[in-house]
């Protein structure tokens, strides 16, 4: 199942609130990568706390599970009971679907230079680094490059497209640069006060 199909299924959910458990049921055991994109999507626009923090923590959990090669995602009950309003899901799907559909038409398997086991390990490490970056990012705008990075990275994994994965890494590098400049600015401001 492609990501665009998953987004359409999510938008078709009839309940007023969609639980994380429902989302996982739609995904079944299909892919960690689809879940990665879904958790990255809310961060592609400036979002108020705690959305970036919650997304980052869930992405860290996913990256760690990928590192130990779990066959399917696992989350504690408190996470599974969490839910999001259907109106928010519809808004996110409406914004994301045209872009995702375009990227799916353009993408294809390419730039596969690592054997699958090594590629899986590197993917988990990169996702972990980007998720920690999202967690430590500057408030409001700082998580946007990481959100884009995670979405491109996840979509690249789904489509086996190394170009999308590299694009995600480039967006992640922009996030690192923004975070570093934010931290530098804070340190300089504190030094000037002292």
BELJO-V16861 format. One record per residue. D_CENTER is the distance of its C-alpha to the mean C-alpha in whole Angstrom. Layout:
D_CENTER
D_CENTER
This chain:
18
16
13
15
17
15
14
18
19
16
18
22
21
25
24
24
21
18
18
15
18
18
15
15
18
17
15
18
17
16
13
10
9
9
7
4
4
6
4
3
6
8
8
9
12
14
14
16
16
15
12
10
12
11
8
8
11
9
7
10
12
10
11
14
15
14
16
19
18
18
19
17
14
16
16
19
21
20
16
17
20
18
17
16
19
19
20
17
15
18
17
13
14
17
15
13
15
18
15
13
17
18
16
17
20
20
18
20
20
21
21
21
23
22
24
21
21
21
18
16
17
16
13
12
14
12
8
11
12
9
8
12
12
10
12
15
14
17
17
16
16
14
11
11
11
8
6
8
7
4
5
8
8
7
9
12
12
13
15
16
16
17
17
13
12
15
14
10
12
15
12
11
15
16
14
16
19
18
18
21
23
22
23
26
27
27
29
31
32
33
35
37
37
39
